């Protein structure tokens, strides 16, 4: 249904956003341990 499609799209957006945040946190922690 349309509602399912919207829900999937929202979940995809949030997971993409979370993965970006995780990558940023990972990069920050890596740069912190490097120095």
Z-matrix of the N, CA and C atoms (Angstrom, degrees):
N
C 1 1.462
C 2 1.525 1 111.06
N 3 1.309 2 115.74 1 170.92
C 4 1.463 3 120.41 2 179.48
C 5 1.518 4 111.01 3 -64.60
N 6 1.330 5 115.88 4 -38.73
C 7 1.469 6 119.57 5 -179.83
C 8 1.521 7 111.15 6 -62.76
N 9 1.322 8 116.55 7 -40.76
C 10 1.462 9 120.02 8 178.47
C 11 1.525 10 110.61 9 -62.61
N 12 1.328 11 115.50 10 -40.56
C 13 1.458 12 120.44 11 179.79
C 14 1.521 13 110.67 12 -62.35
N 15 1.324 14 116.08 13 -43.80
C 16 1.463 15 120.78 14 179.30
C 17 1.526 16 110.10 15 -64.00
N 18 1.328 17 116.82 16 -42.24
C 19 1.459 18 120.94 17 -179.72
C 20 1.527 19 110.22 18 -63.17
N 21 1.312 20 116.53 19 -43.19
C 22 1.463 21 120.29 20 178.48
C 23 1.518 22 110.83 21 -63.04
N 24 1.326 23 115.74 22 -41.93
C 25 1.456 24 120.05 23 -179.46
C 26 1.519 25 110.65 24 -63.25
N 27 1.323 26 116.76 25 -43.46
C 28 1.462 27 120.88 26 179.21
C 29 1.522 28 110.73 27 -63.55
N 30 1.328 29 116.28 28 -41.70
C 31 1.463 30 119.87 29 179.53
C 32 1.525 31 109.86 30 -63.94
N 33 1.326 32 116.49 31 -40.89
C 34 1.457 33 120.77 32 179.16
C 35 1.520 34 110.74 33 -62.42
N 36 1.335 35 116.15 34 -42.17
C 37 1.460 36 120.27 35 178.99
C 38 1.519 37 110.67 36 -62.37
N 39 1.328 38 116.56 37 -45.01
C 40 1.462 39 119.62 38 -177.29
C 41 1.523 40 110.87 39 -68.34
N 42 1.330 41 117.49 40 -39.19
C 43 1.461 42 119.04 41 179.58
C 44 1.523 43 110.24 42 -67.56
N 45 1.337 44 116.87 43 -36.69
C 46 1.467 45 119.02 44 176.31
C 47 1.517 46 110.08 45 -63.71
N 48 1.327 47 116.20 46 -42.28
C 49 1.459 48 120.90 47 179.67
C 50 1.521 49 110.54 48 -63.97
N 51 1.330 50 116.08 49 -41.11
C 52 1.455 51 120.01 50 -179.93
C 53 1.524 52 110.53 51 -65.40
N 54 1.321 53 116.60 52 -41.54
C 55 1.462 54 119.16 53 -179.16
C 56 1.526 55 110.84 54 -64.56
N 57 1.322 56 116.64 55 -34.35
C 58 1.462 57 120.03 56 176.44
C 59 1.517 58 109.74 57 -65.40
N 60 1.331 59 116.80 58 -43.53
C 61 1.462 60 121.07 59 178.61
C 62 1.523 61 109.96 60 -63.18
N 63 1.318 62 116.97 61 -42.42
C 64 1.457 63 120.37 62 -179.69
C 65 1.517 64 110.60 63 -63.07
N 66 1.342 65 115.92 64 -40.23
C 67 1.458 66 119.39 65 178.37
C 68 1.521 67 111.29 66 -63.96
N 69 1.335 68 115.97 67 -39.60
C 70 1.459 69 119.81 68 178.62
C 71 1.520 70 110.23 69 -64.92
N 72 1.332 71 115.97 70 -44.96
C 73 1.460 72 119.61 71 179.50
C 74 1.519 73 110.90 72 -62.55
N 75 1.327 74 116.48 73 -40.26
C 76 1.457 75 120.91 74 179.02
C 77 1.524 76 110.53 75 -63.20
N 78 1.326 77 116.11 76 -44.88
C 79 1.464 78 120.34 77 179.33
C 80 1.522 79 110.60 78 -62.97
N 81 1.332 80 116.08 79 -40.54
C 82 1.462 81 119.70 80 179.46
C 83 1.523 82 110.73 81 -64.50
N 84 1.322 83 116.78 82 -45.76
C 85 1.463 84 119.59 83 -178.84
C 86 1.525 85 110.51 84 -66.36
N 87 1.322 86 117.38 85 -35.60
C 88 1.461 87 120.41 86 178.05
C 89 1.518 88 111.00 87 -66.15
N 90 1.312 89 116.87 88 -44.92
C 91 1.463 90 119.91 89 -179.84
C 92 1.521 91 110.37 90 -66.61
N 93 1.326 92 117.00 91 -30.63
C 94 1.461 93 120.08 92 178.44
C 95 1.524 94 110.45 93 -69.94
N 96 1.335 95 116.78 94 -40.30
C 97 1.457 96 119.54 95 -178.93
C 98 1.525 97 110.88 96 -74.87
N 99 1.327 98 117.95 97 -25.33
C 100 1.459 99 120.99 98 -179.91
C 101 1.514 100 111.65 99 -68.40
N 102 1.314 101 116.89 100 -37.18
C 103 1.460 102 120.33 101 -175.89
C 104 1.520 103 111.66 102 -81.57
